Amino acid sequence: MLWIVAYFSSVLGAFLTILAMTMIRNEQRHSIGRIGWLGLILLSPPIGLVLFLWLGGRKISVEHEQRKLVEIPSLPGAEKNPIDAFETLLLARNLCPPTSGNHVRLLSHPSEVREAFMELIDSAEEAIYVMTFILDEKDSSDAMIDRLCEKARSGVQVRLLVDGFGSFVLSEDQLQRVRDAGGRAHRFKAMSALSRLAYLNFRNHRKLAVADGKRAILGGANIVEDEVCDDPGEDAWIDLSLWIDGPAATQLQSVFCSDWNFETEEDLPPSKLEEDDACEPEEGSRLTIMPIGPDGPDEILEDFWLFAIHQAQKRIWICTPYFIPPPQTMRSLELACRRGIDVRVVVPQVSDLRPVDYARFDYFKDLLDVGCKVHRFPDRMVHAKIGIVDDRVALVGSANFDVRSFFLNYELSVLIHDQETIAKISDWYEDLADQCEPGLTNRSGFRSAMATTVRLFASEL
C-alpha cells in the first residue's frame, strides 16, 4: 500500500511541477523572479505552486488589464514633427507631443519640498489634487492636511489619493479630517490585513500635486516626515522633485483625474489645453509627460531606457534607491560601458530595503567589470529617481531603476528635452556624486551568499 501512495505522490508532484513551470514560462515574459520560483517549485511542487499562484508573476486583475490609456490633452497646434529620435519614439508610443513654455524649479531639500507644497496649496483658487504613495501622521504631513482642510472649508475642491498598500498603516482618521472639512480622500485599492501580501503588484507609486491645472509638484518624495520636514535632521532623505508651472501641469492633472475616476464613482472632468497656454520654446522648458503602468503605453519605461541607452553618445547617469534592472536593460548598460559611454549610478550605501541592497551587489559587480562608475552615498537614504542621457533628455519622477517600476507599478515621470533644465539636473547629480564613496563595499562571504540568494527573488522585492 505504501508504494502505491509513494507512486501516486511522485506522479502528482511531477504533474504539478510541469504545470507550474508551464505557467511560469507563459506568464513571466520578463523573467520576473523566474529562476527563484522554478527552484522553489522543484524543491516542493505543491507549496511552490500555491505560493506562485498567490504571490508570483506579473499579476494584473481584469480591472487593471482593461483600463484604457489615460487621456492626456495635447496642446492645440502642438508640433507633430519630432525634433529628435527620442520624440520620434515617444510619439510612436502614443504619448502626447512635448509642451513648451513650462517653468521648472528643482526641489532638492526637504524644507524646499515642504514650502513648495504649502505654496501650491495656498495658491489653489478652484482645485487642489494630491496623490502620494505614502502619507504618514507626523508634524509635517499634519500641517499639510491642516492646510488642505482650510482650503476645503473655503470652497476649493480638495481631493487626496493615497495608495492602499503604501499607506496601509495610515489611520482612517487622517483621511477623515479632509472629508469632514468638505474635501474627499480615498485609498487606491484599499487592502485588508489578509490581502496585503496577495496583491503587491500594480500599486499606485505616483507622487503628484496639482493646483488649478496650472502648477504641479512631481517627483520621488512621499508626504512623510523624512522628506517634507521643515527642519531636517541627519536622517532626512535625499530626493528630487520638480515644481512645474505651465501646460505640462494641465497634462499632469489629467493623470490624477484618471486615477481618481478609476478608484471612485466621481467623474472629475478632463483637463484642457488652450493655445494661450503655449509659449515660445525659448521661454521655458520642453516637457513630455510619461504615465507608466496599465494606463500608459505598454512597457514604455523599458522601451525608453533601451532606446536611450543605445542612443547615448557621451553619458548615461542614473540615480535610484533600488537598482534591479531587467535583463535586457542590464545587457544594454554593459554594452554602453564597452563602447566607452560614461555610465554612472548613484545609490544609497544602505537603503530602506536591505534585501534590495544585497540583490544589487552582483549587478554592480558586472557593471564595474566593464567600466561603470558606481557611487554610494553614505549615512543617508537617497530616494531620487533620475536618468540623464547626454544633453538630450532627462527623466525625473517616481520610477525606480528596477523591475517593479518597469512592469509592476503605476508610476509617473516627466521627460525633459531642453538643455538648460538638463544642465541644472546634471549639476545637482554631480554635486551628489561628489559626496559619495566610489565602487562597492568589500565582498564578504556573507554578502556574497546573500547577494546570490536574494537575487533569485530580486524582482519580487
C-alpha positions as CSV (number, residue, x, y, z in Angstrom):
1,M,0.0,0.0,0.0
2,L,2.8,2.4,0.9
3,W,4.4,2.0,-2.5
4,I,1.1,2.9,-4.2
5,V,0.9,6.1,-2.2
6,A,4.5,6.9,-3.0
7,Y,3.9,6.3,-6.7
8,F,0.9,8.5,-7.0
9,S,2.6,11.2,-4.9
10,S,5.5,11.2,-7.2
11,V,3.2,11.3,-10.3
12,L,1.2,14.2,-8.7
13,G,4.4,16.0,-7.9
14,A,5.7,15.7,-11.4
15,F,2.4,16.8,-12.8
16,L,2.3,19.9,-10.6
17,T,5.9,20.7,-11.4
18,I,5.3,20.6,-15.2
19,L,2.1,22.6,-14.7
20,A,3.8,25.3,-12.6
21,M,6.8,25.5,-15.0
22,T,4.4,25.9,-17.9
23,M,2.5,28.7,-16.1
24,I,5.8,30.5,-15.3
25,R,7.0,30.2,-18.9
26,N,3.7,31.7,-20.2
27,E,3.3,34.4,-17.5
28,Q,6.9,35.5,-16.8
29,R,7.6,37.5,-20.0
30,H,10.3,39.5,-18.3
31,S,11.8,36.8,-16.1
32,I,10.2,38.4,-13.1
33,G,11.5,36.1,-10.4
34,R,11.5,33.1,-12.8
35,I,14.6,31.3,-11.5
36,G,13.6,31.7,-7.9
37,W,10.1,30.4,-8.5
38,L,11.4,27.5,-10.5
39,G,13.8,26.5,-7.8
40,L,11.1,26.6,-5.1
41,I,8.7,24.6,-7.2
42,L,11.2,21.9,-8.0
43,L,12.0,21.6,-4.3
44,S,8.4,21.5,-3.2
45,P,5.9,21.4,-6.1
46,P,2.6,21.7,-4.1
47,I,3.8,24.5,-1.8
48,G,5.8,26.3,-4.6
49,L,2.8,26.2,-6.9
50,V,0.4,27.6,-4.2
51,L,2.9,30.4,-3.4
52,F,3.4,31.3,-7.0
53,L,-0.3,31.5,-7.6
54,W,-0.6,33.7,-4.6
55,L,2.4,36.0,-4.8
56,G,4.3,35.3,-8.0
57,G,4.2,36.7,-11.5
58,R,3.1,39.9,-13.1
59,K,-0.4,39.6,-11.7
60,I,-2.9,42.0,-13.1
61,S,-6.6,41.9,-12.4
62,V,-9.2,42.4,-15.0
63,E,-10.0,46.0,-13.9
64,H,-6.3,47.0,-14.4
65,E,-5.9,45.0,-17.6
66,Q,-9.0,46.6,-19.2
67,R,-8.1,50.1,-18.1
68,K,-7.7,52.5,-21.0
69,L,-4.8,54.8,-21.6
70,V,-5.0,58.0,-19.7
71,E,-6.3,60.8,-21.9
72,I,-3.6,63.4,-21.7
73,P,-4.6,66.6,-23.6
74,S,-2.4,67.8,-26.4
75,L,-1.8,71.4,-27.0
76,P,-3.8,72.7,-30.0
77,G,-1.4,73.2,-32.8
78,A,1.4,71.4,-31.0
79,E,4.3,70.5,-33.2
80,K,3.7,67.0,-34.5
81,N,7.0,66.7,-36.3
82,P,9.5,65.3,-33.7
83,I,12.7,67.3,-33.1
84,D,14.9,64.2,-32.4
85,A,14.9,60.4,-32.2
86,F,13.6,60.5,-28.6
87,E,10.5,62.4,-29.6
88,T,10.0,60.1,-32.5
89,L,9.9,57.1,-30.1
90,L,7.5,58.9,-27.7
91,L,5.1,59.9,-30.4
92,A,5.2,56.4,-31.9
93,R,4.3,55.0,-28.5
94,N,1.2,57.3,-28.3
95,L,2.5,59.9,-25.8
96,C,1.5,63.5,-26.4
97,P,3.9,65.8,-28.1
98,P,6.1,67.8,-25.7
99,T,4.8,71.1,-24.4
100,S,7.0,74.2,-24.4
101,G,6.8,77.2,-22.2
102,N,7.0,75.3,-18.8
103,H,8.8,76.9,-16.0
104,V,10.6,74.3,-13.9
105,R,12.1,74.6,-10.4
106,L,14.2,71.9,-8.7
107,L,13.2,70.9,-5.2
108,S,16.1,69.0,-3.6
109,H,15.8,69.8,0.1
110,P,13.1,68.6,2.5
111,S,12.3,72.2,3.6
112,E,12.1,73.2,-0.1
113,V,9.6,70.5,-0.8
114,R,7.5,71.4,2.3
115,E,7.5,75.1,1.3
116,A,6.6,74.3,-2.2
117,F,3.7,72.1,-1.1
118,M,2.4,74.8,1.1
119,E,2.8,77.4,-1.6
120,L,1.0,75.1,-4.1
121,I,-1.9,74.5,-1.7
122,D,-2.2,78.2,-0.8
123,S,-2.2,79.2,-4.5
124,A,-5.2,77.0,-5.3
125,E,-8.3,79.0,-6.2
126,E,-10.5,76.3,-7.7
127,A,-9.0,72.9,-7.1
128,I,-6.1,71.2,-5.4
129,Y,-5.4,67.5,-6.1
130,V,-2.8,65.5,-4.2
131,M,-1.6,61.9,-4.8
132,T,1.1,60.1,-2.8
133,F,2.2,56.5,-2.2
134,I,2.9,57.0,1.5
135,L,1.3,59.5,3.9
136,D,2.3,59.5,7.5
137,E,0.8,61.1,10.6
138,K,3.7,63.2,11.8
139,D,4.1,67.0,12.2
140,S,4.9,67.9,8.5
141,S,2.1,65.8,7.0
142,D,-0.3,67.0,9.7
143,A,0.5,70.6,8.7
144,M,-0.3,69.9,5.1
145,I,-3.5,68.1,5.9
146,D,-4.5,71.2,8.0
147,R,-3.8,73.4,5.0
148,L,-5.8,71.2,2.7
149,C,-8.7,71.3,5.2
150,E,-8.6,75.1,5.3
151,K,-8.8,75.1,1.5
152,A,-11.7,72.7,1.5
153,R,-13.6,74.8,4.1
154,S,-13.1,77.9,1.9
155,G,-14.8,76.2,-1.1
156,V,-11.8,74.9,-3.0
157,Q,-12.2,71.4,-4.5
158,V,-9.8,69.2,-2.5
159,R,-9.0,65.6,-3.5
160,L,-6.5,63.4,-1.7
161,L,-5.5,59.9,-3.0
162,V,-3.1,57.6,-1.2
163,D,-2.1,54.1,-2.1
164,G,-3.8,51.2,-0.2
165,F,-0.5,49.3,0.2
166,G,2.0,52.1,0.7
167,S,-0.3,53.9,3.3
168,F,-1.6,50.6,4.8
169,V,-0.8,51.7,8.3
170,L,-2.3,55.2,7.9
171,S,-5.3,55.6,10.2
172,E,-8.6,56.4,8.6
173,D,-8.7,59.5,10.9
174,Q,-6.2,61.3,8.8
175,L,-8.3,60.9,5.7
176,Q,-11.5,61.6,7.6
177,R,-10.2,65.1,8.5
178,V,-10.2,66.0,4.8
179,R,-13.7,64.6,4.4
180,D,-15.1,66.4,7.4
181,A,-13.7,69.7,6.0
182,G,-15.6,69.2,2.8
183,G,-12.9,67.5,0.6
184,R,-12.7,63.9,-0.5
185,A,-10.0,61.4,0.3
186,H,-9.6,57.8,-0.8
187,R,-7.2,54.9,-0.7
188,F,-6.2,53.5,-4.1
189,K,-7.2,49.8,-4.0
190,A,-7.6,49.6,-0.2
191,M,-6.3,46.4,1.3
192,S,-7.3,44.3,4.2
193,A,-4.8,42.7,6.5
194,L,-5.3,39.3,4.8
195,S,-4.9,40.7,1.3
196,R,-1.9,42.9,1.9
197,L,0.7,40.4,0.7
198,A,-1.5,38.9,-2.0
199,Y,-1.7,41.9,-4.3
200,L,1.7,43.7,-4.2
201,N,1.6,44.5,-7.9
202,F,0.2,47.5,-9.7
203,R,0.3,49.7,-6.7
204,N,0.0,53.4,-7.3
205,H,3.5,54.6,-6.6
206,R,2.9,58.1,-8.1
207,K,3.6,61.3,-6.3
208,L,1.8,64.3,-7.6
209,A,0.1,67.5,-6.5
210,V,-1.7,69.9,-8.9
211,A,-3.3,73.3,-8.3
212,D,-5.9,74.6,-10.7
213,G,-4.4,72.6,-13.5
214,K,-1.7,75.3,-13.8
215,R,1.0,74.4,-11.2
216,A,2.3,71.0,-10.2
217,I,4.8,69.2,-8.0
218,L,6.1,65.8,-9.3
219,G,9.0,63.6,-8.2
220,G,10.0,60.9,-5.8
221,A,9.1,62.5,-2.4
222,N,6.3,61.0,-0.4
223,I,4.4,63.1,2.2
224,V,6.4,61.8,5.1
225,E,8.5,63.4,7.8
226,D,11.9,62.4,6.3
227,E,11.1,64.1,3.0
228,V,9.0,67.1,3.7
229,C,10.1,68.4,7.1
230,D,10.9,72.0,7.9
231,D,14.0,71.3,9.9
232,P,15.5,68.0,8.6
233,G,17.8,66.1,10.8
234,E,20.7,63.8,9.9
235,D,18.3,61.0,8.9
236,A,16.4,63.1,6.3
237,W,16.2,61.6,2.9
238,I,17.8,63.0,-0.2
239,D,15.2,63.3,-3.0
240,L,14.4,65.4,-6.1
241,S,11.0,66.8,-7.1
242,L,10.1,69.4,-9.7
243,W,7.8,72.4,-9.5
244,I,6.2,72.8,-12.9
245,D,4.3,75.9,-13.9
246,G,2.8,75.7,-17.4
247,P,0.9,73.5,-19.8
248,A,2.6,70.3,-18.6
249,A,0.8,70.9,-15.2
250,T,-2.6,70.6,-17.1
251,Q,-1.5,67.3,-18.5
252,L,-0.4,66.1,-15.1
253,Q,-3.8,66.9,-13.7
254,S,-5.3,64.6,-16.3
255,V,-3.3,61.8,-14.8
256,F,-4.7,62.5,-11.4
257,C,-8.2,62.7,-12.6
258,S,-7.8,59.4,-14.4
259,D,-6.6,57.7,-11.3
260,W,-9.3,59.3,-9.2
261,N,-12.1,58.4,-11.5
262,F,-10.7,54.8,-11.7
263,E,-10.9,54.5,-8.0
264,T,-14.1,56.4,-7.1
265,E,-17.5,56.9,-8.6
266,E,-16.8,60.6,-9.1
267,D,-16.2,61.8,-12.6
268,L,-13.7,64.6,-12.5
269,P,-13.8,66.4,-15.8
270,P,-10.7,66.0,-18.1
271,S,-8.2,68.8,-18.4
272,K,-8.0,71.0,-21.4
273,L,-5.2,72.9,-23.0
274,E,-5.7,76.1,-25.0
275,E,-3.3,77.7,-27.4
276,D,-2.9,80.6,-24.9
277,D,-1.2,78.1,-22.6
278,A,1.7,77.8,-25.1
279,C,4.8,80.0,-25.0
280,E,7.8,80.2,-27.4
281,P,10.2,77.3,-26.8
282,E,13.0,79.6,-25.6
283,E,10.8,81.0,-22.8
284,G,10.6,77.8,-20.8
285,S,11.3,74.1,-20.5
286,R,10.1,71.5,-23.1
287,L,8.5,68.5,-21.3
288,T,6.8,65.2,-22.1
289,I,4.5,63.5,-19.6
290,M,5.0,59.8,-19.3
291,P,2.4,57.7,-17.4
292,I,3.8,54.2,-16.6
293,G,1.6,51.2,-15.9
294,P,-1.7,49.8,-17.1
295,D,-2.9,53.3,-18.1
296,G,0.2,54.1,-20.1
297,P,1.8,52.7,-23.3
298,D,2.7,49.1,-22.7
299,E,6.2,48.7,-21.3
300,I,7.0,52.3,-22.1
301,L,9.7,52.7,-19.4
302,E,11.8,49.7,-20.6
303,D,11.3,50.8,-24.2
304,F,12.5,54.3,-23.3
305,W,15.6,53.1,-21.4
306,L,16.6,50.5,-24.0
307,F,16.3,53.2,-26.7
308,A,18.1,55.8,-24.7
309,I,21.0,53.6,-23.7
310,H,21.6,52.6,-27.3
311,Q,21.3,56.3,-28.5
312,A,23.7,57.6,-25.9
313,Q,26.9,59.1,-27.3
314,K,28.6,60.5,-24.2
315,R,26.9,59.7,-20.9
316,I,24.2,57.8,-19.1
317,W,23.8,59.0,-15.5
318,I,21.3,57.2,-13.2
319,C,20.2,57.9,-9.6
320,T,18.0,55.4,-7.9
321,P,17.4,54.0,-4.4
322,Y,16.9,50.5,-5.8
323,F,18.9,49.0,-8.7
324,I,17.5,45.8,-10.1
325,P,17.3,46.3,-13.9
326,P,15.5,43.8,-16.2
327,P,17.9,41.5,-18.1
328,Q,17.7,43.4,-21.5
329,T,18.3,46.7,-19.8
330,M,21.2,45.3,-17.8
331,R,22.8,43.9,-21.0
332,S,22.3,47.3,-22.7
333,L,24.1,49.1,-19.9
334,E,27.0,46.6,-20.2
335,L,27.2,47.2,-23.9
336,A,27.2,51.0,-23.3
337,C,30.1,50.7,-21.0
338,R,32.0,48.6,-23.5
339,R,31.6,51.3,-26.2
340,G,33.1,54.0,-23.9
341,I,29.9,55.7,-22.7
342,D,30.2,57.4,-19.3
343,V,27.8,55.2,-17.3
344,R,27.3,56.2,-13.6
345,V,24.9,55.0,-11.0
346,V,24.3,56.8,-7.7
347,V,22.6,54.7,-4.9
348,P,22.5,55.0,-1.1
349,Q,25.0,53.0,0.8
350,V,22.1,51.5,2.8
351,S,18.6,51.8,1.6
352,D,15.3,51.3,3.5
353,L,15.0,47.9,1.9
354,R,18.0,45.9,3.0
355,P,17.4,42.8,0.8
356,V,17.4,45.0,-2.3
357,D,20.9,46.2,-1.3
358,Y,22.1,42.6,-1.3
359,A,20.4,41.9,-4.6
360,R,22.1,44.8,-6.4
361,F,25.6,43.6,-5.5
362,D,26.1,41.3,-8.4
363,Y,24.6,43.7,-10.9
364,F,27.1,46.3,-9.9
365,K,30.0,43.9,-9.9
366,D,29.2,43.0,-13.5
367,L,28.9,46.7,-14.5
368,L,32.1,47.7,-12.7
369,D,34.0,45.0,-14.6
370,V,33.2,46.8,-17.9
371,G,33.8,50.3,-16.7
372,C,30.7,51.6,-15.0
373,K,31.2,54.1,-12.1
374,V,29.2,53.3,-9.0
375,H,28.7,55.9,-6.3
376,R,27.4,55.0,-2.8
377,F,26.1,57.9,-0.7
378,P,27.0,57.3,2.9
379,D,24.8,57.8,6.0
380,R,21.5,58.9,4.4
381,M,18.9,57.4,2.2
382,V,18.9,58.6,-1.5
383,H,15.4,58.4,-2.8
384,A,15.7,60.4,-6.0
385,K,14.8,58.7,-9.4
386,I,16.8,60.4,-12.2
387,G,18.1,59.5,-15.6
388,I,20.3,61.7,-17.8
389,V,21.3,60.8,-21.4
390,D,23.9,63.1,-23.0
391,D,22.5,66.7,-23.1
392,R,19.4,65.4,-25.0
393,V,17.0,64.1,-22.4
394,A,16.5,63.7,-18.6
395,L,13.9,61.7,-16.8
396,V,12.6,62.7,-13.3
397,G,9.7,61.1,-11.5
398,S,8.6,58.3,-9.2
399,A,10.0,55.3,-11.2
400,N,13.0,53.4,-9.7
401,F,15.5,51.6,-11.9
402,D,14.0,48.2,-11.0
403,V,11.7,45.6,-12.4
404,R,8.8,46.7,-10.1
405,S,8.8,50.2,-11.5
406,F,9.4,49.0,-15.1
407,F,6.5,46.5,-15.1
408,L,4.6,46.2,-11.8
409,N,3.6,49.6,-10.5
410,Y,1.7,52.7,-11.6
411,E,4.5,55.3,-12.0
412,L,4.7,58.9,-13.3
413,S,7.7,60.6,-14.8
414,V,8.4,63.7,-16.9
415,L,10.9,63.8,-19.8
416,I,12.9,67.0,-20.1
417,H,14.1,67.9,-23.5
418,D,15.7,71.4,-23.1
419,Q,19.4,71.7,-22.3
420,E,19.1,74.5,-19.7
421,T,16.9,72.3,-17.4
422,I,19.0,69.2,-18.1
423,A,22.1,71.2,-17.1
424,K,20.5,72.1,-13.7
425,I,19.7,68.5,-13.0
426,S,23.2,67.4,-14.1
427,D,24.8,69.9,-11.7
428,W,22.6,68.5,-8.9
429,Y,23.7,65.0,-9.8
430,E,27.4,65.8,-9.9
431,D,27.2,67.5,-6.5
432,L,25.6,64.4,-5.1
433,A,28.1,62.1,-6.7
434,D,31.0,64.1,-5.3
435,Q,29.7,63.3,-1.8
436,C,29.7,59.6,-2.5
437,E,32.1,56.7,-2.0
438,P,33.2,55.0,-5.2
439,G,32.8,51.3,-6.1
440,L,31.4,48.5,-4.0
441,T,31.8,47.6,-0.4
442,N,34.1,44.7,0.3
443,R,32.7,41.4,-0.8
444,S,32.4,39.2,2.3
445,G,31.3,35.6,2.3
446,F,28.0,36.6,3.9
447,R,27.4,39.4,1.5
448,S,28.1,37.0,-1.5
449,A,25.8,34.4,-0.1
450,M,23.0,37.0,0.5
451,A,23.5,38.5,-3.0
452,T,23.1,35.1,-4.7
453,T,20.1,34.1,-2.6
454,V,18.2,37.4,-2.7
455,R,18.8,38.0,-6.4
456,L,16.7,34.9,-7.2
457,F,13.7,36.8,-5.9
458,A,15.0,40.3,-6.5
459,S,12.4,41.3,-8.9
460,E,9.6,40.4,-6.4
461,L,11.1,42.9,-4.0
